[in-house]
C-alpha cells in the first residue's frame, strides 16, 4: 500500500506542476475553448490539460518500475500497453483540441488506440455470467477483441460526454479510479490476484493524475482537460477493468458467497461510471429520436439539467460527485462485504438523501412561487377591504347616475332604453 501511495502522489505532484506549463503552451498555440451557446464558461479557456495528466501518469509508472513490490506488475505487457495506447489517444485529443476533428475521425482514432492496447496484451478473455448456470465463458480473439474495443470506446465517450462543467470530469474520474483501486486491491488481499497487479497500479496512477489536475480545473477553471484528458481517462479505466478480468477464471473463486465479486469485474465500468454511461445513453437516444447524429452537441446533458433545476455551477458539480461516489463505492462495498444488510440500508438512505438534494432547488422555487402568489392574493384582498377602496366603490355609481348593487358595483343600464 505504501508503494501505491508513492505512485499516486507522484502522479498528482507531476500533474499539478506540469499543468501551468501546459496552460501557457496552450495559450501560445491558441488551443482555446471559445464560449458556445451550449457551454457554461463565459471566457475563452485553454484546453489540453490531458497532456499534463499524461506526463503525471508516465512519471508515476517510471517510479513504479523502481519500487520493489510494484516491479512485479511489469512481468507482463499490460501496463506498457496502457502507457503506449494512452499516449496515442492523448495525441489524438491534442489534435482535436487544436483543430476540432470531426466525429468520425475521432471515433476512428479511438478504435485505433484501443486496437494498439489489445495488440500489446490487454484483452478480455473471460466473462462470468451468474445466470442459468452458464458460469464462465472463455472468449476467443474473434469475440474478446471486439468486446474489448467496444468497452474501451464506450468508456472513452462516456467520459467525454460529461466533460461539460469545471472540475466535473476530473472529479468523477478520480472517484471512479479510487473505487476501482479499492476493488482491485481487495481482490489481491483476498488472494484472487497479486496485490501488485496492473489494474491496481493503473487506477492508483490515474487517481493521482486526476487529483493533481483538479485544483487547476475546479470552478472557475483556469484550464480544461479537453479531449486529450477525457479520452485518456476513459481508456485507462476500461483497460483496468479488462485487465482485472482478462487473465483469471472467475470460477476459481472459492465460495458461492463470492458471487457478487465474481460478476462485478465485467460491470465495473458501469458501476463506477454509472452517471457518465446514463448520460451517454440518454444523449444517443435523444438525438437519434430527433433524427440527429449521436455525436451532435446539445444542452440536455445531466449537468445542464441540474443547472436548469436551479443548482449553481459548483453545487451541480458536487451533486454529480455525490452520485458518482455513492454508486461506485456502493457497488465496490457490496462486493467486498458480500452484500451486508447494514451497507444496503446505508446505501438506501443515501439514495433518498441524494434525490432530496437534487430536487431541493425545484422544491424551493415552487415554494417561493407559491408564497409569492399567496402574498399577492393577500395584498389584493387587503386593498379591496381598505376603507378608501370601499368609499371609491360607493361614489363610483353616484358619479355615473346609476344605483350601486349591494356589492358596491354599478347596476347595469336598463335594457331597451334609448
N, C-alpha and C positions, 0 to 999 in steps of 0.2 A: 504493500500500500504506500509506503514512503516513496518508492521509486515512481509510482503513478502520480503522486503529489508533485514530485520534482518535474516530471514532463508536463503536467498540467500548468504549473507555474511558469515553466519555460515558455510554453506556447503563449500563455497570457501576457508575459512580460515582453516578449519579442513583438507580438502583435500590437501591444499598446504603444511601444516605442516606434515601431515602423509606420503606424497609421499616419502621424503628422507628415512624415516624409512622403508617403504615398499621396496624401491630400495635396501637398504642394506640387507634386508632379502632375496630378490630375488637373489642377487649376492651370498649369502652364500648357498642358496638352489639350486644354479645353474639353475635358471629359466631364461636362456639367449636365446636371439634370434640370432642364428648364421647367418651370411650373406649367402643367397642363390642366385642362378642365377637370380631369378625374383625380388629380393629385391633391394632396393635403398641404405640402410645403408651398411657401409663397415667394421664396427667393431661389435663384439658381444655386444648386448644391453639388459639390464634386462627387463623382462616382468612382468605382474601382477599389473600394475598401477590401474586396476579396483578395487582392494582391498581398496586402499586409497580413491577412489571415493565413494565406498560403505560406508566407515566409515564417510565420509562427509555427505552423504545422511542420514544415521542413526542419526547422531548428530543433523542435521537440523530438522528432523522430531521430535526428542525428544524435541528440543527447541520449536517447533510449538505447542506441547501439553501443554505448559505453557503460551502461549500467548492468551489473552482474545478472540480476534476475531477468530483466526485460530483453536481454540478448537472445533469450530462447524464442522470442516472438519472431525472430528473423530466420528461424530454421526453415520456414517455407517462404514463398514469394508474395504472400498476400499483402503485407504492409508495404512492400515496394510497389506492388501493383496499384495500391490506392494512391501512393505518392505520385507515380507517373501519370495515372489517369486523372488525378486531381489537378496536376499541372496543366494537362491538356484542356480540361474543361474550364479551368480558371483563365487560360489564354483565350478560349472561345468567348468567355464572358467579358474580357477586356475589349475584344473586338466589338462586341455588341454595345458595351458602354460607350465606346468611342464613335462607332459608325452607325449603330442601330440596325442590326441584322434583321432580316425578315424571319417569320416564324418557322418556315420550312428549313432554312439554313441552320437555325439554332437547333431544331429537332434533329437534323442530320448530324450535327456536331455532337450533340448529346449521345446519340446512338453510337457514334464512332468512339467517343471517350469510354462509354460503358463497354464497348467491344474490346478495347485495349485492356481494360481491367479484367475482363473474362479471360482473354488470351494469356494474361500474366498470372492467372491462378485463382481468381475469385469467382466461384460458380456455385450455384445452388444444386446440391447433389441429392438431398433427401427432403421429403415432405412428409410430415406426420399428420394423418387425418384421423382424429379420435371419434369417428362415426362409423357405424355399420361394420365394426371390426375390420376396417380396412387397414389400419396400422400405418406402417412406414412404406412409402413409395420411393423406390430408387429411380432417380431421374437420369436418363442418358443425356448426352450432349444435344440431341435433337429436341429435347424438352427443357432441360436445365438451362441451356444458353438463352433461349427466348424468354424464359421466365425471369432470369437474372436481368436481362436487358429491360424488360417491361417494368420490373420493380424499381430499377435504377431511374429510368426515365420518369416514371410516375412520382417518385420521391423528389427528384430534381425540380420538376414543375410545380409540385405542391409547395415547396419552399419558395419558389419564385413567385407564386400567386399571392402569398401572404406578405411579401415584402412591400407593404404599402404605407406603413406608419413608422415614424422614427423609433428605432430600437425593437420593433416587433419581431422581425425575422431572427435577429441575433439572439434575443432573449428566449424565444421559443426554441431555437436550435440548441442553445445551451441547456435548457431544461430537458429536451429530448436526449441530448448526449449524456447528461448526468444520469438520467433514468436508465438508459440502456447500459451505461457503465455499471450501475448498481446490479442490474440483472446479470450481465455477463460475468462480473466479478463473483457474484454469488454462485454461479454455475461452477466456477473454479474452486471456490471454498467447499462446495458440496462434493467435489470430486468428479464432476461430469466433464470437466475440461481443465486444462492447465491454467493456473491463475495468471501466468504471464502469457496471454493469448492475444492474437491480432485484434479481435473486435474490442477487447477491453482497452488496449493501447490506443486504437483509433478513436474511440469515444472519449477517452481521457484527454487526448491531444485536441480533439475538436472542441470539447467543452472549454478548455483553456483559451483557445483562439477566439471563440465567441465572447467569452467573458472579458478578454483583453480588448476586444473591439467595441464592446458595448458602451463604455464611458464616452467614446467619441461619437456614438451613433444614437444615444438616447436623446429624447426631445429636450431642446432643439438640436437636431443633428448637425454636426459640422462636416460629415462625410457619409455617404451611403455605401453599403457593401456592394450594391449593383448586382448584375447577373454574375459577375466573376465570383462574388461571395455566395450568393444563394445557390448557384449550381454546384459549387464546391461542397457546401454543407450537405446538400441533398445526396450527392454522390458518396460522400463519406459515411453518412448514416445508412444508406442502402448497402454499402459494402460491409459495414459492421454487422448488419442483420444477416446478410448472406453468408459471411464467413463464420458466424456463430452457428449456423445450421448446416452448412455445406459439407463439413468434414466428419460429422458424428451421426451415428444412427440413434435417433431418439429412443428406440425401444431397448437400448442398453441401459436406460434409467431403471432404477431398482425397485420401484414400487408404483402401484396404481395411484397412490396419493399424489404422485408427481405428474398427474395428467395435465394439469394447467401449465406447469412449466414446460412440459413436452410440446404442447400445442402453441405456446406463446412465441417461440422464436420466429416462426413464419409471420406472426401477426405483430411483431414488434414495431415495424414502421407504421402500421395503422394505429397501434396502441399509443406510441409516443408522439405520433404526428396526426392525431385524430382531427384536430382543428384544421390544419392545412389540407388534409385529404377531404374533409367535408366541404371546405371552401372550393377545392378543385372540382369535385363532383357537381356541386351546385352551379358553378360557373359554366362548366361544359354543358350541362343540361339546359340552363337558362339561355345560353347563347345559341345552342342548337335549335331550341324551340322557336327562337326568333329568326331562324334562317341565317345566322351569322357564324363566322368561324369561331371554333372554341378558343382560339388564341387572340381574338379581338378584344381589346380592353373595354372595361365599363366601370361604373362606380357603384356596383352592387355587391362587393365582397363583404365578408363578415365584419371587417373593421369599419367599412363605410356604413354598414347598418348600425353599428354601435354608436358612431358619431351622429347618425340621423336620430337615434332614440334620444340623445341628449348628453351622452358622455363627452367629457373633454378628451383632448388628444391623449394626454398621459393616462387618464383613467381608462380609456378604451384599451390601451396597450397593457395596463396592469390587469384588466379583466381577462384579456387573452392569455396573459401569463398564468393567471389563476386556473383557467380551464385546462391549459396545456399541462400544468403541473399535476392537477387533480387526475386527469385521465391517464397520463403517462406513469406517474409514480403510483397511482392506484392500481393500474394493471400489473406493474412490476411487483408491488407489495403483495398483491394477491398470489402471484406466482411464487414468491419467496415464502410466504406464510401458509401456502396451501389453502387459501380462502377462509381464513378465520372469521368468525361471526363478528367479532369486535371491529375488525377492519372494514367489513361490509357495512356495518352500521355507521361507522365514521365517514365512509365514502358517501353513503346516502344522505347524511346530514349536510356534508359539504356540497353535494349536488343541489339540495334545496337552497342552501345559502347562496350558491352561485347563481341560481335562477333569480333569486330576490335581488341580488346585486345588479344583474344585467337589466332587469326590468325597473329598477328603482327610479331612474330618471323619467321614464314614461309615467310611472305612478305619481311621482312628484309633480310632473307637468299637468297631469289630469286633475290632481288635487288643487293645484294653483288655478287652473281654468275654472273648476267648479266653485272655488272660493271667490274668484273674481266675479263670476256670474251671480253668485248669491249676494255679494256686496252691491252689485249694480241693481239687482232687484230690490234690495233694501233701500237704496238711495231713491229709486223711483217711488216706492211706497211712501217714504218719508216726505218727498216733495209733494206727493199727491195729498197727504194728510196734513200738510202745513196750513195754518190759518190763512196765510196770504193766498195760497193756491185756492182754498175754498172760497175766499172773497172774490177772487178773479172769476171763478166759475159762476158765482152768483150774479155778478154785474154783467157778464157777457150777454145773457138773454135780454136784459133790460136795454142794453145798447142796440140790440137788433130788433126790439119791438115784439119779441115772442116770449111767451112764458117758458120758464125752465121746468123740466121734469124733476121729480124728486131727487134724482141722482145729480142734479146740477147742470145737465146738458140741455141745450136749447131744444124745444119741441119742433118737430118737422112742420113745414108750412102746410096749410090745408090744401088738399088736392082739388083741382078744378077751379080755383080762384085765380082770375087774371089780375 
